[in-house]
Amino acid sequence: MVGSVLVAYASKHGGTRQIAERIGRTLRQAGIRADVAPVDSISGLDDYGAVVLGSAVYYGRWRKPAANYLRDHEKDLAGRPIWLFSSGPTGNGDAVQLLRGWRLPDALLPIAERLHARDIAVFHGALDREKLGLIERLIAERVSAAFGDYRDWQAVDSWASTIAEALKQRP
């Protein structure tokens, strides 16, 4: 079994942070040591045998801290099991179908492939009109984004449980 797991995230309004915290909690409940931290606070990976990295998605892009971390630390991440997740689509239905098959920004896909990412998940997000700035609100309304909390905690827990099982089977 891998030692500690880092669950790192980039969140703008807190929804993705809550997903990362839920993943960390599920891993800990399965007996795995897990730290949850914003990606821009990570000083190194020496203490971690595996990484879960996720980002909020805005307009088909990961938040810059998460995208830059994946790019800039590819060599540090290599050789560790890694799982990636995106959080963003709102509305009813399958998150990946709502994004027309999109799972990760195109520029990051080659990195995910080189790292042999174990899985790339897409979770529904939350869009709170009150937390958005004027420009964000106007854009969300223009693209007919659904306001509300569409996060599926059962899907998050299930995904995190599959990570825990994979890590427990690892020598």
GUMARDREN-929918 format. One line per 2 residues: their letters; for each residue x, y, z of N, C-alpha, C. Coordinates in nm, 2 decimals. Layout:
// residues N
a) X,Y,Z,X,Y,Z,X,Y,Z ~ ...
// end
This chain:
// residues 171
mv) 0.08,-0.12,0.00,0.00,0.00,0.00,0.09,0.12,0.00 ~ 0.04,0.22,-0.08,0.12,0.35,-0.08,0.10,0.42,0.05
gs) 0.21,0.50,0.09,0.20,0.58,0.22,0.09,0.68,0.21 ~ 0.13,0.80,0.22,0.03,0.91,0.22,-0.01,0.95,0.08
vl) -0.13,1.00,0.07,-0.19,1.05,-0.05,-0.21,1.20,-0.04 ~ -0.17,1.27,-0.14,-0.20,1.42,-0.15,-0.32,1.44,-0.23
va) -0.42,1.51,-0.18,-0.54,1.55,-0.26,-0.52,1.70,-0.27 ~ -0.48,1.74,-0.39,-0.45,1.88,-0.42,-0.56,1.94,-0.51
ya) -0.59,2.06,-0.50,-0.70,2.12,-0.57,-0.68,2.27,-0.60 ~ -0.75,2.32,-0.70,-0.76,2.46,-0.73,-0.91,2.49,-0.74
sk) -0.95,2.59,-0.66,-1.09,2.62,-0.65,-1.10,2.77,-0.64 ~ -1.21,2.82,-0.70,-1.23,2.97,-0.70,-1.33,3.01,-0.60
hg) -1.44,2.94,-0.59,-1.54,2.98,-0.50,-1.57,2.88,-0.39 ~ -1.49,2.77,-0.38,-1.50,2.68,-0.27,-1.56,2.54,-0.30
gt) -1.63,2.53,-0.41,-1.70,2.41,-0.45,-1.60,2.29,-0.47 ~ -1.50,2.32,-0.54,-1.40,2.21,-0.57,-1.32,2.18,-0.45
rq) -1.29,2.28,-0.36,-1.23,2.25,-0.23,-1.31,2.15,-0.15 ~ -1.44,2.17,-0.15,-1.53,2.08,-0.08,-1.52,1.94,-0.14
ia) -1.51,1.93,-0.27,-1.50,1.79,-0.33,-1.37,1.73,-0.29 ~ -1.26,1.80,-0.29,-1.13,1.75,-0.25,-1.13,1.71,-0.11
er) -1.20,1.79,-0.02,-1.21,1.75,0.12,-1.29,1.62,0.14 ~ -1.39,1.60,0.06,-1.47,1.48,0.06,-1.39,1.36,0.02
ig) -1.31,1.38,-0.09,-1.22,1.27,-0.13,-1.12,1.23,-0.02 ~ -1.06,1.33,0.04,-0.97,1.31,0.15,-1.03,1.23,0.26
rt) -1.15,1.28,0.30,-1.22,1.21,0.41,-1.25,1.06,0.37 ~ -1.30,1.04,0.25,-1.33,0.90,0.21,-1.20,0.81,0.21
lr) -1.09,0.87,0.17,-0.96,0.79,0.17,-0.93,0.76,0.32 ~ -0.94,0.86,0.41,-0.91,0.84,0.55,-1.00,0.74,0.61
qa) -1.13,0.74,0.58,-1.22,0.64,0.63,-1.18,0.50,0.59 ~ -1.11,0.49,0.47,-1.07,0.36,0.42,-0.93,0.32,0.48
gi) -0.88,0.40,0.57,-0.76,0.37,0.64,-0.63,0.42,0.57 ~ -0.65,0.51,0.48,-0.53,0.57,0.40,-0.51,0.71,0.46
ra) -0.38,0.74,0.48,-0.34,0.87,0.52,-0.35,0.96,0.40 ~ -0.43,1.07,0.42,-0.45,1.17,0.31,-0.44,1.31,0.36
dv) -0.37,1.39,0.29,-0.37,1.54,0.32,-0.44,1.60,0.20 ~ -0.51,1.71,0.24,-0.59,1.79,0.14,-0.53,1.93,0.14
ap) -0.49,1.98,0.03,-0.43,2.11,0.03,-0.46,2.18,-0.11 ~ -0.47,2.32,-0.10,-0.47,2.39,-0.23,-0.34,2.37,-0.30
vd) -0.35,2.35,-0.43,-0.23,2.32,-0.51,-0.12,2.42,-0.50 ~ -0.16,2.55,-0.48,-0.05,2.65,-0.48,0.02,2.66,-0.34
si) -0.02,2.57,-0.25,0.05,2.56,-0.12,0.14,2.44,-0.11 ~ 0.15,2.36,-0.21,0.23,2.24,-0.21,0.38,2.28,-0.22
sg) 0.46,2.23,-0.12,0.60,2.26,-0.13,0.68,2.14,-0.18 ~ 0.63,2.02,-0.19,0.70,1.91,-0.24,0.62,1.78,-0.23
ld) 0.66,1.68,-0.29,0.59,1.55,-0.29,0.66,1.44,-0.22 ~ 0.77,1.47,-0.16,0.85,1.36,-0.10,0.77,1.27,0.00
dy) 0.67,1.33,0.07,0.59,1.26,0.17,0.48,1.18,0.11 ~ 0.46,1.18,-0.02,0.34,1.13,-0.08,0.37,1.02,-0.19
ga) 0.30,0.91,-0.17,0.32,0.80,-0.27,0.22,0.80,-0.38 ~ 0.11,0.89,-0.37,0.01,0.90,-0.47,-0.05,1.04,-0.46
vv) -0.11,1.08,-0.57,-0.16,1.21,-0.58,-0.30,1.21,-0.65 ~ -0.39,1.29,-0.59,-0.52,1.31,-0.66,-0.52,1.46,-0.68
lg) -0.53,1.51,-0.81,-0.53,1.65,-0.84,-0.65,1.69,-0.91 ~ -0.71,1.80,-0.87,-0.84,1.84,-0.93,-0.85,1.99,-0.94
sa) -0.94,2.03,-1.03,-0.95,2.18,-1.05,-1.10,2.21,-1.09 ~ -1.14,2.33,-1.05,-1.26,2.38,-1.10,-1.24,2.41,-1.25
vy) -1.35,2.40,-1.32,-1.34,2.43,-1.47,-1.42,2.55,-1.50 ~ -1.36,2.64,-1.57,-1.43,2.76,-1.62,-1.40,2.78,-1.76
yg) -1.51,2.78,-1.84,-1.49,2.80,-1.99,-1.40,2.70,-2.05 ~ -1.40,2.57,-2.00,-1.32,2.46,-2.06,-1.18,2.46,-2.01
rw) -1.15,2.54,-1.91,-1.01,2.55,-1.86,-1.00,2.52,-1.72 ~ -0.89,2.45,-1.68,-0.86,2.43,-1.54,-0.81,2.56,-1.48
rk) -0.83,2.58,-1.35,-0.77,2.70,-1.29,-0.62,2.70,-1.31 ~ -0.56,2.82,-1.33,-0.42,2.82,-1.36,-0.33,2.75,-1.26
pa) -0.35,2.77,-1.13,-0.26,2.70,-1.04,-0.25,2.55,-1.06 ~ -0.37,2.48,-1.09,-0.37,2.34,-1.11,-0.30,2.30,-1.24
an) -0.34,2.37,-1.35,-0.28,2.35,-1.48,-0.13,2.37,-1.48 ~ -0.09,2.48,-1.41,0.06,2.50,-1.41,0.13,2.40,-1.32
yl) 0.06,2.35,-1.21,0.13,2.25,-1.13,0.15,2.12,-1.21 ~ 0.05,2.08,-1.28,0.06,1.96,-1.36,0.17,1.97,-1.46
rd) 0.18,2.09,-1.53,0.28,2.11,-1.63,0.42,2.11,-1.56 ~ 0.43,2.20,-1.46,0.56,2.23,-1.40,0.62,2.11,-1.32
he) 0.54,2.02,-1.27,0.58,1.92,-1.18,0.56,1.78,-1.24 ~ 0.55,1.77,-1.37,0.53,1.64,-1.43,0.64,1.54,-1.39
kd) 0.76,1.58,-1.38,0.87,1.49,-1.35,0.85,1.44,-1.20 ~ 0.81,1.53,-1.11,0.79,1.50,-0.97,0.67,1.40,-0.96
la) 0.57,1.41,-1.04,0.45,1.33,-1.04,0.48,1.19,-1.10 ~ 0.57,1.19,-1.19,0.60,1.06,-1.27,0.64,0.95,-1.17
gr) 0.58,0.83,-1.19,0.61,0.72,-1.11,0.52,0.70,-0.99 ~ 0.44,0.80,-0.97,0.34,0.79,-0.86,0.20,0.77,-0.92
pi) 0.12,0.69,-0.86,-0.02,0.68,-0.91,-0.08,0.82,-0.90 ~ -0.15,0.85,-1.00,-0.22,0.99,-1.00,-0.36,0.97,-1.06
wl) -0.45,1.04,-1.00,-0.59,1.05,-1.04,-0.62,1.20,-1.06 ~ -0.69,1.23,-1.16,-0.73,1.37,-1.19,-0.88,1.39,-1.19
fs) -0.93,1.50,-1.15,-1.07,1.53,-1.16,-1.09,1.68,-1.19 ~ -1.20,1.70,-1.26,-1.25,1.83,-1.29,-1.39,1.85,-1.23
sg) -1.42,1.97,-1.19,-1.54,2.00,-1.13,-1.60,2.12,-1.20 ~ -1.72,2.11,-1.24,-1.77,2.23,-1.31,-1.91,2.23,-1.37
pt) -1.95,2.13,-1.44,-2.08,2.14,-1.51,-2.19,2.15,-1.41 ~ -2.29,2.23,-1.44,-2.41,2.23,-1.36,-2.52,2.19,-1.45
gn) -2.63,2.16,-1.39,-2.75,2.11,-1.46,-2.77,1.96,-1.44 ~ -2.87,1.91,-1.49,-2.90,1.77,-1.47,-2.85,1.69,-1.59
gd) -2.81,1.56,-1.56,-2.76,1.47,-1.66,-2.62,1.44,-1.63 ~ -2.56,1.35,-1.71,-2.43,1.30,-1.69,-2.33,1.42,-1.72
av) -2.24,1.44,-1.63,-2.14,1.55,-1.64,-2.06,1.55,-1.76 ~ -2.01,1.43,-1.80,-1.93,1.42,-1.92,-2.01,1.45,-2.05
ql) -2.14,1.40,-2.05,-2.23,1.43,-2.16,-2.26,1.57,-2.17 ~ -2.28,1.64,-2.06,-2.30,1.78,-2.06,-2.19,1.86,-2.12
lr) -2.07,1.80,-2.11,-1.95,1.87,-2.16,-1.91,1.81,-2.30 ~ -2.00,1.73,-2.36,-1.98,1.67,-2.49,-1.85,1.59,-2.49
gw) -1.83,1.51,-2.39,-1.71,1.42,-2.39,-1.59,1.48,-2.33 ~ -1.59,1.60,-2.30,-1.47,1.67,-2.24,-1.44,1.62,-2.10
rl) -1.31,1.59,-2.07,-1.28,1.54,-1.94,-1.16,1.63,-1.88 ~ -1.08,1.68,-1.97,-0.96,1.75,-1.92,-0.93,1.85,-2.04
pd) -0.87,1.97,-2.00,-0.83,2.06,-2.11,-0.73,1.99,-2.21 ~ -0.75,2.01,-2.34,-0.67,1.95,-2.44,-0.52,1.96,-2.42
al) -0.48,2.07,-2.37,-0.33,2.10,-2.34,-0.28,2.01,-2.23 ~ -0.36,1.96,-2.15,-0.32,1.88,-2.03,-0.33,1.73,-2.06
lp) -0.40,1.69,-2.16,-0.42,1.55,-2.20,-0.29,1.47,-2.22 ~ -0.19,1.53,-2.30,-0.07,1.46,-2.32,0.01,1.43,-2.19
ia) 0.00,1.53,-2.10,0.07,1.51,-1.97,0.00,1.39,-1.89 ~ -0.13,1.39,-1.89,-0.21,1.29,-1.82,-0.17,1.15,-1.88
er) -0.16,1.15,-2.01,-0.12,1.02,-2.08,0.02,0.98,-2.04 ~ 0.12,1.07,-2.04,0.26,1.04,-2.00,0.27,0.99,-1.86
lh) 0.18,1.05,-1.77,0.18,1.01,-1.63,0.10,0.88,-1.60 ~ 0.04,0.83,-1.71,-0.05,0.72,-1.69,-0.16,0.74,-1.58
ar) -0.22,0.85,-1.59,-0.33,0.88,-1.50,-0.42,0.76,-1.48 ~ -0.45,0.72,-1.36,-0.54,0.61,-1.34,-0.68,0.63,-1.38
di) -0.72,0.75,-1.36,-0.86,0.79,-1.41,-0.87,0.94,-1.41 ~ -0.96,0.99,-1.50,-0.99,1.13,-1.50,-1.14,1.14,-1.49
av) -1.18,1.20,-1.37,-1.32,1.21,-1.34,-1.37,1.35,-1.37 ~ -1.50,1.36,-1.40,-1.57,1.49,-1.41,-1.68,1.49,-1.31
fh) -1.69,1.58,-1.22,-1.80,1.59,-1.13,-1.88,1.72,-1.15 ~ -2.01,1.71,-1.13,-2.09,1.83,-1.13,-2.04,1.93,-1.03
ga) -2.06,2.05,-1.06,-2.02,2.16,-0.97,-2.14,2.23,-0.91 ~ -2.10,2.34,-0.85,-2.20,2.43,-0.78,-2.18,2.57,-0.84
ld) -2.29,2.64,-0.88,-2.28,2.77,-0.93,-2.37,2.86,-0.85 ~ -2.31,2.94,-0.76,-2.39,3.02,-0.67,-2.38,3.17,-0.72
re) -2.50,3.21,-0.76,-2.51,3.35,-0.82,-2.45,3.45,-0.73 ~ -2.46,3.44,-0.60,-2.42,3.54,-0.50,-2.26,3.54,-0.49
kl) -2.20,3.43,-0.52,-2.05,3.43,-0.51,-1.98,3.48,-0.64 ~ -2.06,3.50,-0.75,-2.00,3.54,-0.87,-1.99,3.69,-0.88
gl) -1.88,3.74,-0.95,-1.87,3.88,-0.98,-1.96,3.91,-1.09 ~ -1.97,4.04,-1.12,-2.07,4.09,-1.22,-2.04,4.02,-1.36
ie) -1.91,4.02,-1.40,-1.87,3.97,-1.53,-1.90,3.82,-1.53 ~ -1.86,3.75,-1.43,-1.89,3.60,-1.42,-2.04,3.57,-1.43
rl) -2.12,3.65,-1.36,-2.27,3.64,-1.36,-2.32,3.66,-1.50 ~ -2.27,3.76,-1.57,-2.32,3.79,-1.70,-2.29,3.68,-1.80
ia) -2.16,3.63,-1.79,-2.12,3.52,-1.88,-2.20,3.39,-1.85 ~ -2.22,3.36,-1.72,-2.30,3.24,-1.68,-2.44,3.25,-1.74
er) -2.50,3.37,-1.73,-2.64,3.39,-1.78,-2.64,3.38,-1.93 ~ -2.54,3.44,-2.00,-2.53,3.43,-2.14,-2.52,3.29,-2.20
vs) -2.45,3.20,-2.13,-2.44,3.07,-2.18,-2.54,2.98,-2.11 ~ -2.64,3.04,-2.05,-2.75,2.96,-1.98,-2.70,2.86,-1.88
aa) -2.60,2.89,-1.81,-2.55,2.80,-1.70,-2.66,2.79,-1.60 ~ -2.67,2.67,-1.54,-2.77,2.64,-1.44,-2.71,2.68,-1.30
fg) -2.78,2.77,-1.24,-2.74,2.81,-1.10,-2.79,2.70,-1.00 ~ -2.71,2.67,-0.90,-2.74,2.58,-0.80,-2.63,2.49,-0.77
dy) -2.65,2.40,-0.67,-2.55,2.30,-0.63,-2.59,2.16,-0.69 ~ -2.51,2.12,-0.79,-2.54,2.00,-0.86,-2.44,1.89,-0.83
rd) -2.36,1.91,-0.73,-2.26,1.81,-0.69,-2.33,1.68,-0.65 ~ -2.27,1.57,-0.69,-2.33,1.44,-0.66,-2.23,1.37,-0.56
wq) -2.26,1.38,-0.44,-2.16,1.33,-0.33,-2.15,1.18,-0.34 ~ -2.25,1.11,-0.38,-2.24,0.97,-0.39,-2.14,0.93,-0.50
av) -2.14,1.01,-0.61,-2.04,0.98,-0.72,-1.90,1.01,-0.67 ~ -1.88,1.12,-0.59,-1.75,1.16,-0.54,-1.70,1.05,-0.45
ds) -1.79,1.00,-0.35,-1.75,0.90,-0.26,-1.72,0.77,-0.33 ~ -1.79,0.73,-0.43,-1.77,0.61,-0.51,-1.63,0.62,-0.58
wa) -1.60,0.73,-0.64,-1.48,0.75,-0.71,-1.36,0.74,-0.61 ~ -1.37,0.81,-0.50,-1.27,0.80,-0.40,-1.25,0.66,-0.34
st) -1.36,0.59,-0.33,-1.35,0.45,-0.28,-1.27,0.36,-0.38 ~ -1.29,0.38,-0.51,-1.21,0.31,-0.61,-1.06,0.34,-0.60
ia) -1.03,0.47,-0.56,-0.89,0.50,-0.54,-0.84,0.43,-0.42 ~ -0.91,0.43,-0.31,-0.87,0.36,-0.19,-0.84,0.21,-0.22
ea) -0.93,0.15,-0.29,-0.92,0.01,-0.32,-0.79,-0.02,-0.41 ~ -0.77,0.07,-0.50,-0.65,0.05,-0.59,-0.52,0.07,-0.50
lk) -0.52,0.17,-0.41,-0.40,0.19,-0.33,-0.38,0.08,-0.23 ~ -0.49,0.02,-0.18,-0.47,-0.10,-0.09,-0.41,-0.22,-0.15
qr) -0.44,-0.23,-0.28,-0.39,-0.35,-0.36,-0.25,-0.33,-0.41 ~ -0.20,-0.21,-0.40,-0.06,-0.18,-0.45,0.04,-0.23,-0.35
p) 0.15,-0.30,-0.40,0.25,-0.35,-0.31,0.32,-0.24,-0.24
// end
